[in-house]
Amino acid sequence: MLARILLFGALFVLALLLTGCLVGGELSELEMGEIDQAIREEIEKKYPLPDSVSIINHIGDTVRLRTDMTVGEVIEFYREKFTEMGLTELDPVEDWEGKDEVTLTFEGHESGKIVYVDIESGGDDERTKVTLRMKSE
């Protein structure tokens, strides 16, 4: 019973720390901007990012983001950037117009992994969804 109480107490304190309740409250806009920039720089070690993106999450080799760019603009951006990085597109998608979802596939990443760019139209009112991921060949 004592062990359960101690465990619950430790989890409660951890939750308070993670929410900022014990270390000064909410983060300032400057601190949030610095965190956003650090996350962006970490992601850009693997993947190029357009200027206008909102990063949804970044776990391992997978990054999910949203952008105001159209599906066509996202395709053009990643084709250009990955070509500049020395990657080669496998089975280039030519008939993407009118499709809600498109996946680009590139080889030649310095990690030796295949890079996938999953692009999904957000419809009329939503931003374009992009998932960047890598898998071993």
N, CA, C and O atoms as CSV, one atom per row, in Angstrom:
chain,resi,resn,atom,element,x,y,z
A,1,MET,N,N,0.816,-1.190,0.000
A,1,MET,CA,C,0.000,0.000,0.000
A,1,MET,C,C,0.864,1.260,0.000
A,1,MET,O,O,0.592,2.205,-0.741
A,2,LEU,N,N,1.899,1.270,0.828
A,2,LEU,CA,C,2.803,2.415,0.891
A,2,LEU,C,C,3.478,2.645,-0.462
A,2,LEU,O,O,3.667,3.787,-0.882
A,3,ALA,N,N,3.838,1.556,-1.138
A,3,ALA,CA,C,4.487,1.670,-2.444
A,3,ALA,C,C,3.550,2.342,-3.449
A,3,ALA,O,O,3.996,3.149,-4.263
A,4,ARG,N,N,2.255,2.016,-3.398
A,4,ARG,CA,C,1.289,2.626,-4.304
A,4,ARG,C,C,1.148,4.119,-4.023
A,4,ARG,O,O,1.054,4.922,-4.951
A,5,ILE,N,N,1.133,4.482,-2.769
A,5,ILE,CA,C,1.015,5.891,-2.398
A,5,ILE,C,C,2.236,6.665,-2.874
A,5,ILE,O,O,2.099,7.765,-3.411
A,6,LEU,N,N,3.424,6.109,-2.686
A,6,LEU,CA,C,4.652,6.757,-3.132
A,6,LEU,C,C,4.681,6.882,-4.651
A,6,LEU,O,O,5.088,7.916,-5.182
A,7,LEU,N,N,4.253,5.834,-5.350
A,7,LEU,CA,C,4.215,5.868,-6.806
A,7,LEU,C,C,3.243,6.940,-7.286
A,7,LEU,O,O,3.568,7.715,-8.185
A,8,PHE,N,N,2.058,6.989,-6.692
A,8,PHE,CA,C,1.077,8.001,-7.066
A,8,PHE,C,C,1.623,9.403,-6.810
A,8,PHE,O,O,1.457,10.298,-7.639
A,9,GLY,N,N,2.263,9.593,-5.680
A,9,GLY,CA,C,2.844,10.898,-5.344
A,9,GLY,C,C,3.909,11.306,-6.346
A,9,GLY,O,O,3.954,12.456,-6.783
A,10,ALA,N,N,4.762,10.366,-6.706
A,10,ALA,CA,C,5.824,10.661,-7.672
A,10,ALA,C,C,5.237,11.027,-9.034
A,10,ALA,O,O,5.711,11.956,-9.688
A,11,LEU,N,N,4.207,10.298,-9.461
A,11,LEU,CA,C,3.561,10.596,-10.737
A,11,LEU,C,C,2.871,11.958,-10.703
A,11,LEU,O,O,2.882,12.683,-11.698
A,12,PHE,N,N,2.271,12.309,-9.567
A,12,PHE,CA,C,1.610,13.598,-9.425
A,12,PHE,C,C,2.624,14.740,-9.533
A,12,PHE,O,O,2.382,15.726,-10.230
A,13,VAL,N,N,3.748,14.605,-8.849
A,13,VAL,CA,C,4.795,15.632,-8.909
A,13,VAL,C,C,5.348,15.743,-10.326
A,13,VAL,O,O,5.577,16.850,-10.812
A,14,LEU,N,N,5.564,14.617,-10.991
A,14,LEU,CA,C,6.048,14.632,-12.370
A,14,LEU,C,C,5.060,15.358,-13.280
A,14,LEU,O,O,5.469,16.149,-14.129
A,15,ALA,N,N,3.767,15.097,-13.113
A,15,ALA,CA,C,2.748,15.771,-13.915
A,15,ALA,C,C,2.785,17.279,-13.683
A,15,ALA,O,O,2.656,18.056,-14.628
A,16,LEU,N,N,2.959,17.690,-12.444
A,16,LEU,CA,C,3.048,19.120,-12.137
A,16,LEU,C,C,4.276,19.744,-12.780
A,16,LEU,O,O,4.208,20.858,-13.301
A,17,LEU,N,N,5.393,19.035,-12.747
A,17,LEU,CA,C,6.610,19.554,-13.370
A,17,LEU,C,C,6.438,19.696,-14.877
A,17,LEU,O,O,6.827,20.703,-15.467
A,18,LEU,N,N,5.845,18.668,-15.492
A,18,LEU,CA,C,5.675,18.690,-16.946
A,18,LEU,C,C,4.719,19.785,-17.391
A,18,LEU,O,O,4.870,20.318,-18.490
A,19,THR,N,N,3.754,20.128,-16.580
A,19,THR,CA,C,2.816,21.187,-16.957
A,19,THR,C,C,3.313,22.560,-16.554
A,19,THR,O,O,2.664,23.562,-16.854
A,20,GLY,N,N,4.445,22.629,-15.883
A,20,GLY,CA,C,5.022,23.911,-15.523
A,20,GLY,C,C,4.512,24.468,-14.213
A,20,GLY,O,O,4.869,25.587,-13.845
A,21,CYS,N,N,3.694,23.729,-13.502
A,21,CYS,CA,C,3.093,24.247,-12.269
A,21,CYS,C,C,4.115,24.450,-11.156
A,21,CYS,O,O,3.896,25.293,-10.287
A,22,LEU,N,N,5.203,23.723,-11.149
A,22,LEU,CA,C,6.186,23.849,-10.079
A,22,LEU,C,C,7.413,24.647,-10.482
A,22,LEU,O,O,8.281,24.907,-9.649
A,23,VAL,N,N,7.499,25.040,-11.745
A,23,VAL,CA,C,8.720,25.718,-12.194
A,23,VAL,C,C,8.432,27.046,-12.897
A,23,VAL,O,O,9.097,27.381,-13.877
A,24,GLY,N,N,7.477,27.781,-12.420
A,24,GLY,CA,C,7.288,29.118,-12.942
A,24,GLY,C,C,6.123,29.290,-13.886
A,24,GLY,O,O,5.996,30.355,-14.490
A,25,GLY,N,N,5.277,28.315,-14.046
A,25,GLY,CA,C,4.083,28.492,-14.855
A,25,GLY,C,C,4.320,28.356,-16.345
A,25,GLY,O,O,5.186,27.608,-16.799
A,26,GLU,N,N,3.523,29.107,-17.092
A,26,GLU,CA,C,3.530,28.996,-18.547
A,26,GLU,C,C,4.815,29.555,-19.151
A,26,GLU,O,O,5.479,30.419,-18.577
A,27,LEU,N,N,5.136,29.032,-20.327
A,27,LEU,CA,C,6.295,29.531,-21.061
A,27,LEU,C,C,5.934,30.813,-21.797
A,27,LEU,O,O,4.799,30.980,-22.242
A,28,SER,N,N,6.887,31.707,-21.924
A,28,SER,CA,C,6.671,32.948,-22.669
A,28,SER,C,C,6.683,32.649,-24.166
A,28,SER,O,O,7.100,31.573,-24.596
A,29,GLU,N,N,6.219,33.621,-24.950
A,29,GLU,CA,C,6.246,33.459,-26.405
A,29,GLU,C,C,7.677,33.301,-26.901
A,29,GLU,O,O,7.931,32.542,-27.837
A,30,LEU,N,N,8.608,34.012,-26.283
A,30,LEU,CA,C,10.019,33.902,-26.659
A,30,LEU,C,C,10.527,32.495,-26.400
A,30,LEU,O,O,11.197,31.912,-27.252
A,31,GLU,N,N,10.214,31.940,-25.225
A,31,GLU,CA,C,10.645,30.577,-24.899
A,31,GLU,C,C,10.017,29.563,-25.851
A,31,GLU,O,O,10.688,28.626,-26.286
A,32,MET,N,N,8.734,29.741,-26.178
A,32,MET,CA,C,8.069,28.835,-27.122
A,32,MET,C,C,8.717,28.931,-28.496
A,32,MET,O,O,8.906,27.918,-29.170
A,33,GLY,N,N,9.059,30.154,-28.913
A,33,GLY,CA,C,9.723,30.337,-30.200
A,33,GLY,C,C,11.075,29.653,-30.238
A,33,GLY,O,O,11.448,29.064,-31.253
A,34,GLU,N,N,11.815,29.728,-29.135
A,34,GLU,CA,C,13.121,29.060,-29.059
A,34,GLU,C,C,12.964,27.550,-29.113
A,34,GLU,O,O,13.764,26.865,-29.751
A,35,ILE,N,N,11.943,27.028,-28.452
A,35,ILE,CA,C,11.685,25.582,-28.496
A,35,ILE,C,C,11.299,25.159,-29.907
A,35,ILE,O,O,11.803,24.161,-30.422
A,36,ASP,N,N,10.390,25.931,-30.541
A,36,ASP,CA,C,9.982,25.629,-31.921
A,36,ASP,C,C,11.184,25.622,-32.858
A,36,ASP,O,O,11.299,24.745,-33.714
A,37,GLN,N,N,12.074,26.591,-32.702
A,37,GLN,CA,C,13.258,26.681,-33.560
A,37,GLN,C,C,14.181,25.488,-33.335
A,37,GLN,O,O,14.728,24.944,-34.295
A,38,ALA,N,N,14.361,25.075,-32.085
A,38,ALA,CA,C,15.224,23.927,-31.778
A,38,ALA,C,C,14.652,22.646,-32.391
A,38,ALA,O,O,15.394,21.819,-32.921
A,39,ILE,N,N,13.333,22.489,-32.313
A,39,ILE,CA,C,12.683,21.305,-32.914
A,39,ILE,C,C,12.871,21.332,-34.423
A,39,ILE,O,O,13.216,20.317,-35.028
A,40,ARG,N,N,12.646,22.482,-35.026
A,40,ARG,CA,C,12.811,22.614,-36.480
A,40,ARG,C,C,14.233,22.268,-36.904
A,40,ARG,O,O,14.431,21.541,-37.878
A,41,GLU,N,N,15.221,22.784,-36.181
A,41,GLU,CA,C,16.625,22.507,-36.523
A,41,GLU,C,C,16.934,21.022,-36.408
A,41,GLU,O,O,17.690,20.485,-37.219
A,42,GLU,N,N,16.365,20.354,-35.419
A,42,GLU,CA,C,16.588,18.907,-35.261
A,42,GLU,C,C,15.981,18.144,-36.441
A,42,GLU,O,O,16.610,17.235,-36.982
A,43,ILE,N,N,14.778,18.506,-36.835
A,43,ILE,CA,C,14.117,17.847,-37.968
A,43,ILE,C,C,14.898,18.089,-39.257
A,43,ILE,O,O,15.048,17.183,-40.076
A,44,GLU,N,N,15.399,19.322,-39.437
A,44,GLU,CA,C,16.091,19.658,-40.684
A,44,GLU,C,C,17.438,18.965,-40.823
A,44,GLU,O,O,18.083,19.086,-41.864
A,45,LYS,N,N,17.875,18.245,-39.804
A,45,LYS,CA,C,19.064,17.404,-39.949
A,45,LYS,C,C,18.757,16.213,-40.855
A,45,LYS,O,O,19.665,15.644,-41.462
A,46,LYS,N,N,17.473,15.832,-40.947
A,46,LYS,CA,C,17.051,14.702,-41.778
A,46,LYS,C,C,16.257,15.135,-43.000
A,46,LYS,O,O,16.439,14.600,-44.094
A,47,TYR,N,N,15.369,16.118,-42.802
A,47,TYR,CA,C,14.424,16.498,-43.847
A,47,TYR,C,C,14.420,18.011,-44.052
A,47,TYR,O,O,14.517,18.763,-43.082
A,48,PRO,N,N,14.309,18.468,-45.304
A,48,PRO,CA,C,14.089,19.906,-45.521
A,48,PRO,C,C,12.647,20.245,-45.139
A,48,PRO,O,O,11.749,19.417,-45.290
A,49,LEU,N,N,12.434,21.455,-44.649
A,49,LEU,CA,C,11.094,21.900,-44.301
A,49,LEU,C,C,10.796,23.219,-45.010
A,49,LEU,O,O,11.656,24.097,-45.078
A,50,PRO,N,N,9.578,23.359,-45.537
A,50,PRO,CA,C,9.185,24.646,-46.105
A,50,PRO,C,C,9.156,25.706,-45.003
A,50,PRO,O,O,9.092,25.373,-43.819
A,51,ASP,N,N,9.201,26.967,-45.388
A,51,ASP,CA,C,9.146,28.043,-44.394
A,51,ASP,C,C,7.836,28.032,-43.626
A,51,ASP,O,O,7.815,28.235,-42.412
A,52,SER,N,N,6.749,27.796,-44.336
A,52,SER,CA,C,5.419,27.872,-43.736
A,52,SER,C,C,4.910,26.487,-43.361
A,52,SER,O,O,4.207,25.845,-44.142
A,53,VAL,N,N,5.268,26.027,-42.158
A,53,VAL,CA,C,4.776,24.736,-41.676
A,53,VAL,C,C,4.419,24.835,-40.196
A,53,VAL,O,O,4.958,25.656,-39.454
A,54,SER,N,N,3.500,23.976,-39.801
A,54,SER,CA,C,3.207,23.743,-38.396
A,54,SER,C,C,3.569,22.288,-38.137
A,54,SER,O,O,3.005,21.383,-38.752
A,55,ILE,N,N,4.501,22.066,-37.234
A,55,ILE,CA,C,4.920,20.700,-36.931
A,55,ILE,C,C,3.927,20.123,-35.938
A,55,ILE,O,O,3.726,20.665,-34.851
A,56,ILE,N,N,3.309,19.015,-36.329
A,56,ILE,CA,C,2.328,18.364,-35.469
A,56,ILE,C,C,3.034,17.462,-34.470
A,56,ILE,O,O,2.802,17.559,-33.265
A,57,ASN,N,N,3.904,16.576,-34.978
A,57,ASN,CA,C,4.728,15.766,-34.086
A,57,ASN,C,C,5.944,15.232,-34.823
A,57,ASN,O,O,6.005,15.219,-36.053
A,58,HIS,N,N,6.905,14.794,-34.030
A,58,HIS,CA,C,8.178,14.272,-34.547
A,58,HIS,C,C,8.588,13.135,-33.629
A,58,HIS,O,O,8.987,13.343,-32.483
A,59,ILE,N,N,8.478,11.924,-34.165
A,59,ILE,CA,C,8.835,10.740,-33.387
A,59,ILE,C,C,9.771,9.896,-34.236
A,59,ILE,O,O,9.378,9.386,-35.285
A,60,GLY,N,N,11.017,9.748,-33.778
A,60,GLY,CA,C,11.994,8.961,-34.519
A,60,GLY,C,C,12.216,9.541,-35.911
A,60,GLY,O,O,12.561,10.714,-36.058
A,61,ASP,N,N,12.013,8.708,-36.931
A,61,ASP,CA,C,12.213,9.126,-38.318
A,61,ASP,C,C,10.929,9.642,-38.967
A,61,ASP,O,O,10.896,9.849,-40.180
A,62,THR,N,N,9.883,9.850,-38.186
A,62,THR,CA,C,8.601,10.290,-38.733
A,62,THR,C,C,8.261,11.691,-38.244
A,62,THR,O,O,8.326,11.983,-37.050
A,63,VAL,N,N,7.898,12.550,-39.189
A,63,VAL,CA,C,7.494,13.924,-38.874
A,63,VAL,C,C,6.146,14.169,-39.546
A,63,VAL,O,O,5.978,13.909,-40.737
A,64,ARG,N,N,5.199,14.667,-38.776
A,64,ARG,CA,C,3.899,15.038,-39.320
A,64,ARG,C,C,3.771,16.555,-39.223
A,64,ARG,O,O,4.059,17.158,-38.189
A,65,LEU,N,N,3.328,17.157,-40.336
A,65,LEU,CA,C,3.203,18.610,-40.359
A,65,LEU,C,C,2.029,19.022,-41.223
A,65,LEU,O,O,1.449,18.213,-41.948
A,66,ARG,N,N,1.692,20.298,-41.131
A,66,ARG,CA,C,0.670,20.911,-41.984
A,66,ARG,C,C,1.269,22.156,-42.602
A,66,ARG,O,O,2.137,22.806,-42.020
A,67,THR,N,N,0.788,22.476,-43.794
A,67,THR,CA,C,1.293,23.644,-44.504
A,67,THR,C,C,0.176,24.294,-45.310
A,67,THR,O,O,-0.815,23.651,-45.654
A,68,ASP,N,N,0.352,25.573,-45.603
A,68,ASP,CA,C,-0.587,26.295,-46.459
A,68,ASP,C,C,-0.318,26.022,-47.938
A,68,ASP,O,O,-1.080,26.455,-48.802
A,69,MET,N,N,0.766,25.303,-48.227
A,69,MET,CA,C,1.103,24.982,-49.612
A,69,MET,C,C,0.079,24.003,-50.180
A,69,MET,O,O,-0.503,23.207,-49.443
A,70,THR,N,N,-0.136,24.065,-51.486
A,70,THR,CA,C,-1.006,23.102,-52.145
A,70,THR,C,C,-0.264,21.776,-52.285
A,70,THR,O,O,0.945,21.705,-52.068
A,71,VAL,N,N,-0.997,20.733,-52.648
A,71,VAL,CA,C,-0.361,19.430,-52.894
A,71,VAL,C,C,0.709,19.578,-53.962
A,71,VAL,O,O,1.808,19.045,-53.811
A,72,GLY,N,N,0.408,20.289,-55.034
A,72,GLY,CA,C,1.377,20.495,-56.116
A,72,GLY,C,C,2.620,21.228,-55.654
A,72,GLY,O,O,3.729,20.882,-56.061
A,73,GLU,N,N,2.453,22.238,-54.806
A,73,GLU,CA,C,3.595,22.986,-54.289
A,73,GLU,C,C,4.457,22.122,-53.375
A,73,GLU,O,O,5.682,22.239,-53.379
A,74,VAL,N,N,3.814,21.250,-52.586
A,74,VAL,CA,C,4.569,20.342,-51.718
A,74,VAL,C,C,5.374,19.363,-52.566
A,74,VAL,O,O,6.545,19.109,-52.284
A,75,ILE,N,N,4.748,18.815,-53.602
A,75,ILE,CA,C,5.451,17.893,-54.506
A,75,ILE,C,C,6.660,18.593,-55.120
A,75,ILE,O,O,7.765,18.052,-55.110
A,76,GLU,N,N,6.453,19.781,-55.645
A,76,GLU,CA,C,7.546,20.542,-56.264
A,76,GLU,C,C,8.664,20.835,-55.252
A,76,GLU,O,O,9.846,20.699,-55.570
A,77,PHE,N,N,8.284,21.237,-54.038
A,77,PHE,CA,C,9.271,21.563,-53.001
A,77,PHE,C,C,10.155,20.353,-52.694
A,77,PHE,O,O,11.381,20.459,-52.718
A,78,TYR,N,N,9.535,19.199,-52.406
A,78,TYR,CA,C,10.333,18.033,-52.018
A,78,TYR,C,C,11.112,17.438,-53.180
A,78,TYR,O,O,12.209,16.919,-52.975
A,79,ARG,N,N,10.581,17.497,-54.379
A,79,ARG,CA,C,11.362,17.046,-55.527
A,79,ARG,C,C,12.619,17.898,-55.682
A,79,ARG,O,O,13.707,17.370,-55.912
A,80,GLU,N,N,12.471,19.196,-55.557
A,80,GLU,CA,C,13.613,20.099,-55.700
A,80,GLU,C,C,14.621,19.912,-54.570
A,80,GLU,O,O,15.819,19.776,-54.817
A,81,LYS,N,N,14.135,19.906,-53.335
A,81,LYS,CA,C,15.041,19.837,-52.183
A,81,LYS,C,C,15.766,18.498,-52.105
A,81,LYS,O,O,16.972,18.460,-51.861
A,82,PHE,N,N,15.039,17.399,-52.312
A,82,PHE,CA,C,15.696,16.090,-52.230
A,82,PHE,C,C,16.657,15.876,-53.395
A,82,PHE,O,O,17.685,15.221,-53.222
A,83,THR,N,N,16.351,16.412,-54.578
A,83,THR,CA,C,17.283,16.337,-55.701
A,83,THR,C,C,18.566,17.092,-55.369
A,83,THR,O,O,19.667,16.618,-55.653
A,84,GLU,N,N,18.412,18.285,-54.758
A,84,GLU,CA,C,19.589,19.064,-54.332
A,84,GLU,C,C,20.436,18.287,-53.327
A,84,GLU,O,O,21.655,18.452,-53.280
A,85,MET,N,N,19.786,17.432,-52.516
A,85,MET,CA,C,20.497,16.630,-51.508
A,85,MET,C,C,21.100,15.354,-52.114
A,85,MET,O,O,21.760,14.581,-51.419
A,86,GLY,N,N,20.862,15.142,-53.425
A,86,GLY,CA,C,21.421,13.968,-54.088
A,86,GLY,C,C,20.525,12.750,-54.063
A,86,GLY,O,O,20.971,11.656,-54.406
A,87,LEU,N,N,19.265,12.908,-53.665
A,87,LEU,CA,C,18.331,11.783,-53.650
A,87,LEU,C,C,17.693,11.630,-55.025
A,87,LEU,O,O,17.611,12.584,-55.798
A,88,THR,N,N,17.246,10.415,-55.313
A,88,THR,CA,C,16.592,10.097,-56.573
A,88,THR,C,C,15.176,9.635,-56.294
A,88,THR,O,O,14.946,8.795,-55.425
A,89,GLU,N,N,14.224,10.189,-57.039
A,89,GLU,CA,C,12.831,9.774,-56.854
A,89,GLU,C,C,12.609,8.427,-57.535
A,89,GLU,O,O,12.983,8.227,-58.691
A,90,LEU,N,N,12.000,7.520,-56.802
A,90,LEU,CA,C,11.652,6.209,-57.345
A,90,LEU,C,C,10.230,6.277,-57.896
A,90,LEU,O,O,9.332,6.784,-57.223
A,91,ASP,N,N,10.019,5.785,-59.085
A,91,ASP,CA,C,8.699,5.777,-59.710
A,91,ASP,C,C,7.987,7.125,-59.554
A,91,ASP,O,O,6.974,7.214,-58.861
A,92,PRO,N,N,8.516,8.174,-60.199
A,92,PRO,CA,C,7.912,9.504,-60.050
A,92,PRO,C,C,6.411,9.502,-60.361
A,92,PRO,O,O,5.963,8.939,-61.360
A,93,VAL,N,N,5.667,10.138,-59.488
A,93,VAL,CA,C,4.222,10.256,-59.648
A,93,VAL,C,C,3.953,11.421,-60.583
A,93,VAL,O,O,4.305,12.562,-60.283
A,94,GLU,N,N,3.324,11.132,-61.724
A,94,GLU,CA,C,3.049,12.171,-62.712
A,94,GLU,C,C,1.570,12.571,-62.726
A,94,GLU,O,O,1.237,13.710,-63.051
A,95,ASP,N,N,0.690,11.637,-62.376
A,95,ASP,CA,C,-0.754,11.886,-62.500
A,95,ASP,C,C,-1.387,12.181,-61.139
A,95,ASP,O,O,-2.384,11.562,-60.766
A,96,TRP,N,N,-0.817,13.110,-60.415
A,96,TRP,CA,C,-1.283,13.396,-59.058
A,96,TRP,C,C,-2.457,14.372,-59.022
A,96,TRP,O,O,-3.192,14.414,-58.035
A,97,GLU,N,N,-2.642,15.152,-60.079
A,97,GLU,CA,C,-3.706,16.157,-60.056
A,97,GLU,C,C,-5.069,15.499,-59.877
A,97,GLU,O,O,-5.385,14.494,-60.514
A,98,GLY,N,N,-5.863,16.090,-58.996
A,98,GLY,CA,C,-7.196,15.565,-58.721
A,98,GLY,C,C,-7.213,14.493,-57.645
A,98,GLY,O,O,-8.286,14.065,-57.221
A,99,LYS,N,N,-6.042,14.052,-57.195
A,99,LYS,CA,C,-5.984,13.039,-56.142
A,99,LYS,C,C,-5.888,13.725,-54.781
A,99,LYS,O,O,-5.266,14.779,-54.649
A,100,ASP,N,N,-6.507,13.117,-53.776
A,100,ASP,CA,C,-6.457,13.664,-52.420
A,100,ASP,C,C,-5.195,13.241,-51.675
A,100,ASP,O,O,-4.781,13.901,-50.721
A,101,GLU,N,N,-4.582,12.132,-52.114
A,101,GLU,CA,C,-3.390,11.627,-51.444
A,101,GLU,C,C,-2.341,11.219,-52.469
A,101,GLU,O,O,-2.654,10.608,-53.491
A,102,VAL,N,N,-1.082,11.568,-52.175
A,102,VAL,CA,C,0.045,11.242,-53.049
A,102,VAL,C,C,1.218,10.862,-52.160
A,102,VAL,O,O,1.430,11.474,-51.113
A,103,THR,N,N,1.989,9.846,-52.574
A,103,THR,CA,C,3.211,9.485,-51.853
A,103,THR,C,C,4.390,9.551,-52.810
A,103,THR,O,O,4.388,8.913,-53.863
A,104,LEU,N,N,5.398,10.330,-52.431
A,104,LEU,CA,C,6.654,10.384,-53.178
A,104,LEU,C,C,7.650,9.491,-52.455
A,104,LEU,O,O,7.631,9.403,-51.227
A,105,THR,N,N,8.526,8.824,-53.213
A,105,THR,CA,C,9.502,7.907,-52.636
A,105,THR,C,C,10.882,8.252,-53.191
A,105,THR,O,O,11.058,8.385,-54.402
A,106,PHE,N,N,11.860,8.395,-52.293
A,106,PHE,CA,C,13.210,8.781,-52.689
A,106,PHE,C,C,14.232,7.826,-52.089
A,106,PHE,O,O,14.072,7.343,-50.969
A,107,GLU,N,N,15.291,7.563,-52.862
A,107,GLU,CA,C,16.410,6.785,-52.348
A,107,GLU,C,C,17.673,7.640,-52.407
A,107,GLU,O,O,17.731,8.645,-53.114
A,108,GLY,N,N,18.684,7.216,-51.647
A,108,GLY,CA,C,19.950,7.925,-51.668
A,108,GLY,C,C,20.198,8.793,-50.446
A,108,GLY,O,O,21.165,9.553,-50.414
A,109,HIS,N,N,19.334,8.689,-49.436
A,109,HIS,CA,C,19.543,9.462,-48.213
A,109,HIS,C,C,20.806,8.969,-47.521
A,109,HIS,O,O,21.124,7.781,-47.582
A,110,GLU,N,N,21.523,9.866,-46.865
A,110,GLU,CA,C,22.785,9.507,-46.207
A,110,GLU,C,C,22.609,8.411,-45.165
A,110,GLU,O,O,23.576,7.734,-44.816
A,111,SER,N,N,21.401,8.227,-44.667
A,111,SER,CA,C,21.128,7.176,-43.687
A,111,SER,C,C,21.041,5.799,-44.336
A,111,SER,O,O,21.089,4.780,-43.647
A,112,GLY,N,N,20.911,5.769,-45.668
A,112,GLY,CA,C,20.731,4.508,-46.375
A,112,GLY,C,C,19.275,4.066,-46.424
A,112,GLY,O,O,18.959,3.028,-47.005
A,113,LYS,N,N,18.399,4.841,-45.823
A,113,LYS,CA,C,16.982,4.493,-45.784
A,113,LYS,C,C,16.230,5.128,-46.942
A,113,LYS,O,O,16.681,6.114,-47.526
A,114,ILE,N,N,15.073,4.551,-47.269
A,114,ILE,CA,C,14.168,5.106,-48.264
A,114,ILE,C,C,13.351,6.197,-47.585
A,114,ILE,O,O,12.881,6.009,-46.463
A,115,VAL,N,N,13.178,7.336,-48.253
A,115,VAL,CA,C,12.411,8.456,-47.715
A,115,VAL,C,C,11.054,8.493,-48.408
A,115,VAL,O,O,10.966,8.448,-49.635
A,116,TYR,N,N,9.997,8.575,-47.602
A,116,TYR,CA,C,8.637,8.678,-48.117
A,116,TYR,C,C,8.064,10.032,-47.722
A,116,TYR,O,O,8.240,10.492,-46.594
A,117,VAL,N,N,7.374,10.663,-48.669
A,117,VAL,CA,C,6.675,11.910,-48.410
A,117,VAL,C,C,5.207,11.648,-48.724
A,117,VAL,O,O,4.816,11.583,-49.889
A,118,ASP,N,N,4.401,11.500,-47.681
A,118,ASP,CA,C,2.963,11.283,-47.839
A,118,ASP,C,C,2.277,12.640,-47.774
A,118,ASP,O,O,2.435,13.376,-46.800
A,119,ILE,N,N,1.512,12.972,-48.818
A,119,ILE,CA,C,0.870,14.275,-48.921
A,119,ILE,C,C,-0.631,14.046,-49.034
A,119,ILE,O,O,-1.091,13.241,-49.844
A,120,GLU,N,N,-1.382,14.763,-48.216
A,120,GLU,CA,C,-2.834,14.617,-48.220
A,120,GLU,C,C,-3.483,15.998,-48.277
A,120,GLU,O,O,-3.195,16.876,-47.463
A,121,SER,N,N,-4.352,16.161,-49.243
A,121,SER,CA,C,-5.078,17.420,-49.372
A,121,SER,C,C,-5.933,17.633,-48.141
A,121,SER,O,O,-6.564,16.702,-47.642
A,122,GLY,N,N,-5.950,18.856,-47.657
A,122,GLY,CA,C,-6.763,19.170,-46.495
A,122,GLY,C,C,-8.182,19.556,-46.854
A,122,GLY,O,O,-8.970,19.885,-45.968
A,123,GLY,N,N,-8.526,19.527,-48.125
A,123,GLY,CA,C,-9.859,19.949,-48.537
A,123,GLY,C,C,-9.931,21.461,-48.668
A,123,GLY,O,O,-8.904,22.136,-48.725
A,124,ASP,N,N,-11.137,21.984,-48.716
A,124,ASP,CA,C,-11.330,23.420,-48.936
A,124,ASP,C,C,-10.927,24.273,-47.747
A,124,ASP,O,O,-10.430,25.384,-47.928
A,125,ASP,N,N,-11.130,23.777,-46.541
A,125,ASP,CA,C,-10.934,24.604,-45.356
A,125,ASP,C,C,-9.711,24.235,-44.525
A,125,ASP,O,O,-9.417,24.904,-43.535
A,126,GLU,N,N,-8.995,23.181,-44.912
A,126,GLU,CA,C,-7.878,22.726,-44.098
A,126,GLU,C,C,-6.559,22.835,-44.841
A,126,GLU,O,O,-6.514,22.917,-46.069
A,127,ARG,N,N,-5.503,22.834,-44.072
A,127,ARG,CA,C,-4.160,22.911,-44.632
A,127,ARG,C,C,-3.728,21.525,-45.110
A,127,ARG,O,O,-4.241,20.509,-44.642
A,128,THR,N,N,-2.787,21.495,-46.039
A,128,THR,CA,C,-2.262,20.237,-46.574
A,128,THR,C,C,-1.485,19.508,-45.490
A,128,THR,O,O,-0.682,20.108,-44.774
A,129,LYS,N,N,-1.732,18.207,-45.376
A,129,LYS,CA,C,-1.058,17.375,-44.383
A,129,LYS,C,C,0.115,16.665,-45.051
A,129,LYS,O,O,-0.024,16.134,-46.153
A,130,VAL,N,N,1.266,16.656,-44.386
A,130,VAL,CA,C,2.462,16.014,-44.926
A,130,VAL,C,C,3.062,15.132,-43.836
A,130,VAL,O,O,3.208,15.554,-42.689
A,131,THR,N,N,3.407,13.904,-44.209
A,131,THR,CA,C,4.130,13.012,-43.312
A,131,THR,C,C,5.438,12.647,-43.988
A,131,THR,O,O,5.449,12.124,-45.102
A,132,LEU,N,N,6.533,12.922,-43.311
A,132,LEU,CA,C,7.868,12.548,-43.789
A,132,LEU,C,C,8.311,11.361,-42.963
A,132,LEU,O,O,8.247,11.391,-41.734
A,133,ARG,N,N,8.767,10.303,-43.645
A,133,ARG,CA,C,9.189,9.114,-42.908
A,133,ARG,C,C,10.280,8.389,-43.661
A,133,ARG,O,O,10.439,8.561,-44.870
A,134,MET,N,N,11.031,7.577,-42.941
A,134,MET,CA,C,12.102,6.770,-43.524
A,134,MET,C,C,11.942,5.333,-43.096
A,134,MET,O,O,11.504,5.039,-41.983
A,135,LYS,N,N,12.306,4.441,-44.000
A,135,LYS,CA,C,12.323,3.010,-43.687
A,135,LYS,C,C,13.539,2.402,-44.339
A,135,LYS,O,O,13.982,2.847,-45.398
A,136,SER,N,N,14.072,1.387,-43.702
A,136,SER,CA,C,15.201,0.651,-44.298
A,136,SER,C,C,14.720,-0.046,-45.554
A,136,SER,O,O,13.570,-0.471,-45.659
A,137,GLU,N,N,15.655,-0.150,-46.519
A,137,GLU,CA,C,15.310,-0.801,-47.791
A,137,GLU,C,C,14.936,-2.248,-47.601
A,137,GLU,O,O,14.620,-2.936,-48.571
